[in-house]
Amino acid sequence: MRSIFLFLSRQRHLRRWVETSRLAQRLSARFVAGPTLDDALRVGRRINNEGIVLTLDHLGESVTSLGEAAQARDVYLRALTAIHEHGVRGNVSLKLTQFGLDLSADACRANVAQLVERAASLTGFVRIDMESSEYTDRTLGLVEDLYAQYGSVGTVIQAYLYRSRKDIERLCARRIRVRLCKGAYLEPASVAFARKADVDRNYLDLMRLLLDQSDQPAIATHDERIIDQTKAYAARKGIGRDRFEFQMLYGIRRDLQRRLVAEGYRLRLYVPFGKTWYPYLMRRLAERPANLFFLARHFFRQ
């Protein structure tokens, strides 16, 4: 099932049809703030009022020209400025392929550097997302370089990769903030755990490592078992609820989100916006195929 959703996420003809379909747009509205930055800011203010912070993600990746990469950069520059000017409690998250990594490493670095420099000047923060394993070394190298120059930047580590423990140790030693997720790309057995049980076990090991060593780690999961074990470990080690945060996707498990906030835990929602939402939704289904039944239940309630 997972490989099917990842295959579908790469089908451009299907993507063009879905992203212009009113029926599909109706479905995506639960999980995507809307096509514009104003839509995202409106959602941001609403969830701030619920005691939740956010990270904004402008959807789009694997651009085909440096002009498109520059357009993505400019959207993010406006987003950082708007977050600051409107007093929205949040940051931004991006993928390097959206900033031109596949076209020019130098142009990509220049684009992202402008964003991190702007974030530093506004006391903001940029999270550089992780993509498939072929990008891991380049992503970490750029994050470490920009952090040394500006600060105000962190990254993501995926628990399904064998290498992730060493990567976290290296990032913690440099005091670079980490968001831990399971991973949503189809990877070969030579680099990643294939069995869910192995991914979950590694996730818990990495969670404990982050709580012990990292500065403001983000535990990104909707898995209540993992959330409960994170709470228990933090309590046992005397780690305050202000020293880490849970992260979830906008529109998923609102009941759990409200409960965490009521219990005094910090919560950040990943809020995507933009017109190119189809690959994002397919990866979320690949990451957890049970989300398909959740989507269907939501759709037929409308």
For each residue, the residues with C-beta under 8 A, 3 or more apart:
1: 4 5 289
2: 5 6 186 286 287 289
3: 6 7 186 286
4: 1 7 8
5: 1 2 8 9 282 283 285 286 289
6: 2 3 9 10 185 186 282 283 286
7: 3 4 10 11
8: 4 5 11 14 282
9: 5 6 15 278 279 282 283 286
10: 6 7 279
11: 7 8 14 15
12: 15 16
13: 16 17
14: 8 11 17 18 278
15: 9 11 12 18 19 276 278 279
16: 12 13 19 20
17: 13 14 20 21
18: 14 15 21 24 278
19: 15 16 24 25 275 276 277 278
20: 16 17
21: 17 18 24 25
22: 25 26
23: 26 27
24: 18 19 21 27 28 278
25: 19 21 22 28 29
26: 22 23 29 299 302
27: 23 24 30 295 298 299
28: 24 25 31 32 277 281
29: 25 26 32 34
30: 27 251 295 298
31: 28 249 250 251 252 272 277 281 284
32: 28 29 59 250 251 272 273 274 277 280 281
33: 39 40 42 43 44 250 271 272 273
34: 29 38 39 40 42 43 273
35: 39 273 274 275
36: 39 40 273
37: 40 41 58 75 78 79 82 273
38: 34 41 42
39: 33 34 35 36 42 43 273
40: 33 34 36 37 43 44 56 79 271 273
41: 37 38 44 45 82 83 86 88
42: 33 34 38 39 45 46
43: 33 34 39 40 46 47 54 250 271 273
44: 33 40 41 47 48 54 56 83 88 89 90 271
45: 41 42 48 49 86 88
46: 42 43 49 50
47: 43 44 50 52 53 54 250 269 271
48: 44 45 51 52 53 54 88 89 90
49: 45 46
50: 46 47 258 261
51: 48 261 267
52: 47 48 257 261 267 268 269
53: 47 48 89 90 245 266 267 268 269
54: 43 44 47 48 88 89 90 91 250 268 269 270 271
55: 90 91 92 93 127 247 268 269 270 271
56: 40 44 79 83 90 91 92 93 271 272 273
57: 92 93 94 129 270 271 272 273
58: 37 72 75 76 79 92 94 98 272 273 274
59: 32 272 273 274 275 276 277 279 280
60: 63 72 98 274 276
61: 95 97 98 131 279
62: 97 98 102
63: 60 66 68 69 72 97 98 99 100 102 103
64: 68
65: 68 69 103
66: 63 69 70 100 103 104 107
67: 70 71
68: 63 64 65 71 72 100
69: 63 65 66 72 73 98 99 100 103 107 108 111
70: 66 67 73 74 111
71: 67 68 74 75
72: 58 60 63 68 69 75 76 94 98 99 111
73: 69 70 76 77 99 111 112 114 115
74: 70 71 77 78
75: 37 58 71 72 78 79
76: 58 72 73 79 80 92 94 115
77: 73 74 80 81 114 115 118
78: 37 74 75 81 82
79: 37 40 56 58 75 76 82 83 92
80: 76 77 83 84 92 115 118 119 122 124 126
81: 77 78 84 85 118 122
82: 37 41 78 79 85 86 88
83: 41 44 56 79 80 86 88 90 91 92 122 124
84: 80 81 87 122 124
85: 81 82
86: 41 45 82 83
87: 84
88: 41 44 45 48 54 82 83
89: 44 48 53 54
90: 44 48 53 54 55 56 83 268 271
91: 54 55 56 83 119 124 125 126 127
92: 55 56 57 58 76 79 80 83 115 119 124 125 126 127
93: 55 56 57 126 127 128 129 270
94: 57 58 72 76 98 99 112 115 126 127 128 129
95: 61 98 99 128 129 131
96: 99 101 108 112 128 129 131 135 138 139 142
97: 61 62 63 100 101 102 131 135
98: 58 60 61 62 63 69 72 94 95
99: 63 69 72 73 94 95 96 108 111 112
100: 63 66 68 69 97 103 104 107 108 111
101: 96 97 105 108 135 138
102: 62 63 97
103: 63 65 66 69 100 107 108
104: 66 100 107 108
105: 101 108 109 138
106: 109 110
107: 66 69 100 103 104 110 111
108: 69 96 99 100 101 103 104 105 111 112 142
109: 105 106 112 113 142 145 146
110: 106 107 113 114
111: 69 70 72 73 99 100 107 108 114 115
112: 73 94 96 99 108 109 115 116 126 128 142 146
113: 109 110 116 117 146 149 150
114: 73 77 110 111 117 118
115: 73 76 77 80 92 94 111 112 118 119 126
116: 112 113 119 120 126 146 149 150 152 153
117: 113 114 120 121 150
118: 77 80 81 114 115 121 122 124
119: 80 91 92 115 116 122 124 125 126 150 152 153
120: 116 117 123 124 150 151 152
121: 117 118
122: 80 81 83 84 118 119
123: 120 152
124: 80 83 84 91 92 118 119 120 152
125: 91 92 119 152 153 154 177
126: 80 91 92 93 94 112 115 116 119 152 153 154
127: 55 91 92 93 94 153 154 155 156 177 179
128: 93 94 95 96 112 139 142 143 153 154 155 156
129: 57 93 94 95 96 155 156
130: 135 136 139 155 156 157 158 181 183
131: 61 95 96 97 134 135 139 185
132: 135 185 186 187
133: 136 161 185 187 191 192
134: 131
135: 96 97 101 130 131 132 138 139
136: 130 133 139 140 161 163 167
137: 140 141
138: 96 101 105 135 141 142
139: 96 128 130 131 135 136 142 143 155
140: 136 137 143 144 155 167 170 171
141: 137 138 144 145
142: 96 108 109 112 128 138 139 145 146
143: 128 139 140 146 147 153 154 155 171 176
144: 140 141 147 148 171 174 176
145: 109 141 142 148 149
146: 109 112 113 116 142 143 149 150 153
147: 143 144 150 151 152 153 154 174 176
148: 144 145 174
149: 113 116 145 146
150: 113 116 117 119 120 146 147 153
151: 120 147
152: 116 119 120 123 124 125 126 147
153: 116 119 125 126 127 128 143 146 147 150 176
154: 125 126 127 128 143 147 176 177 178 179
155: 127 128 129 130 139 140 143 171 176 177 178 179
156: 127 128 129 130 178 179 180 181 220
157: 130 161 164 167 168 171 178 179 180 181 206
158: 130 161 164 181 182 183 185
159: 164 180 181 182 183 199 202 203 206
160: 164 182 183 187 192 193 199 202
161: 133 136 157 158 164 167 183 187 191 192
162: 191 192 193
163: 136 166 167 191
164: 157 158 159 160 161 167 168 202 206
165: 168 169 202 205 206 209
166: 163 169 170
167: 136 140 157 161 163 164 170 171
168: 157 164 165 171 172 178 180 206 209 210 213 214
169: 165 166 172 173 209 213
170: 140 166 167 173 174
171: 140 143 144 155 157 167 168 174 176 178 214
172: 168 169 175 176 178 209 210 213 214 215
173: 169 170
174: 144 147 148 170 171
175: 172 215
176: 143 144 147 153 154 155 171 172
177: 125 127 154 155 214 215 216 217 218
178: 154 155 156 157 168 171 172 210 214 217 218
179: 127 154 155 156 157 217 218 220 247
180: 156 157 159 168 203 206 207 210 217 218 219 220
181: 130 156 157 158 159 184 220 221
182: 158 159 160 199 200 203 221 287
183: 130 158 159 160 161 187 192 199 287
184: 181 283 284 286 287
185: 6 131 132 133 158 283
186: 2 3 6 132 286
187: 132 133 160 161 183 191 192
188: 191 192
189: 192 194
190:
191: 133 161 162 163 187 188
192: 133 160 161 162 183 187 188 189
193: 160 162 198 199 202
194: 189 198
195: 198 199
196: 199 200
197: 200 201
198: 193 194 195 201 202
199: 159 160 182 183 193 195 196 202 203
200: 182 196 197 203 204 223 226
201: 197 198 204 205
202: 159 160 164 165 193 198 199 205 206
203: 159 180 182 199 200 206 207 221 226
204: 200 201 207 208 226 229
205: 165 201 202 208 209
206: 157 159 164 165 168 180 202 203 209 210
207: 180 203 204 210 211 219 226 229 230 233
208: 204 205 211 212 233
209: 165 168 169 172 205 206 212 213 214
210: 168 172 178 180 206 207 213 214 217 219 244
211: 207 208 214 217 230 233 234 237 239 243 244
212: 208 209 237
213: 168 169 172 209 210
214: 168 171 172 177 178 209 210 211 217
215: 172 175 177
216: 177 243 244 245
217: 177 178 179 180 210 211 214 244 245
218: 177 178 179 180 244 245 246 247 268
219: 180 207 210 226 227 230 244 245 246 247
220: 156 179 180 181 246 247 248 270
221: 181 182 203 226 227 246 247 248
222: 248 249 252 253 256 288
223: 200 226 227
224: 227 228 256
225: 228 229
226: 200 203 204 207 219 221 223 229 230
227: 219 221 223 224 230 231 246 256 260
228: 224 225 231 232
229: 204 207 225 226 232 233
230: 207 211 219 226 227 233 234 244 246
231: 227 228 234 235 265
232: 228 229 235 236
233: 207 208 211 229 230 236 237 239
234: 211 230 231 237 239 240 241 243 244
235: 231 232 238 239
236: 232 233
237: 211 212 233 234
238: 235
239: 211 233 234 235 243 244
240: 234 243
241: 234 244 264 265 266
242: 266
243: 211 216 234 239 240
244: 210 211 216 217 218 219 230 234 239 241 266
245: 53 216 217 218 219 265 266 267 268
246: 218 219 220 221 227 230 260 265 266 267 268
247: 55 179 218 219 220 221 267 268 269 270
248: 220 221 222 252 253 256 257 267 268 269 270
249: 31 222 252 269 270 284
250: 31 32 33 43 47 54 269 270 271 272
251: 30 31 32 254
252: 31 222 248 249 291 294
253: 222 248 256 257
254: 251 257 258
255: 258 259
256: 222 224 227 248 253 259 260
257: 52 248 253 254 260 261 267 269
258: 50 254 255 261 262
259: 255 256 262 263
260: 227 246 256 257 263 265 267
261: 50 51 52 257 258 264 265 267
262: 258 259
263: 259 260
264: 241 261
265: 231 241 245 246 260 261
266: 53 241 242 244 245 246
267: 51 52 53 245 246 247 248 257 260 261
268: 52 53 54 55 90 218 245 246 247 248
269: 47 52 53 54 55 247 248 249 250 257
270: 54 55 57 93 220 247 248 249 250
271: 33 40 43 44 47 54 55 56 57 90 250
272: 31 32 33 56 57 58 59 250 277 280
273: 32 33 34 35 36 37 39 40 43 56 57 58 59
274: 32 35 58 59 60 277
275: 19 35 59
276: 15 19 59 60 279 280
277: 19 28 31 32 59 272 274 280 281
278: 9 14 15 18 19 24 281 282
279: 9 10 15 59 61 276 282 283
280: 32 59 272 276 277 283 284
281: 28 31 32 277 278 284 285
282: 5 6 8 9 278 279 285 286
283: 5 6 9 184 185 279 280 286 287
284: 31 184 249 280 281 287 288 291
285: 5 281 282 288 289 291 292 295
286: 2 3 5 6 9 184 186 282 283 289
287: 2 182 183 184 283 284 291
288: 222 284 285 291
289: 1 2 5 285 286 292
290: 293 294
291: 252 284 285 287 288 294 295
292: 285 289 295 296
293: 290 296 297
294: 252 290 291 297 298
295: 27 30 285 291 292 298 299
296: 292 293 299 300
297: 293 294 300 301
298: 27 30 294 295 301 302
299: 26 27 295 296 302
300: 296 297
301: 297 298
302: 26 298 299
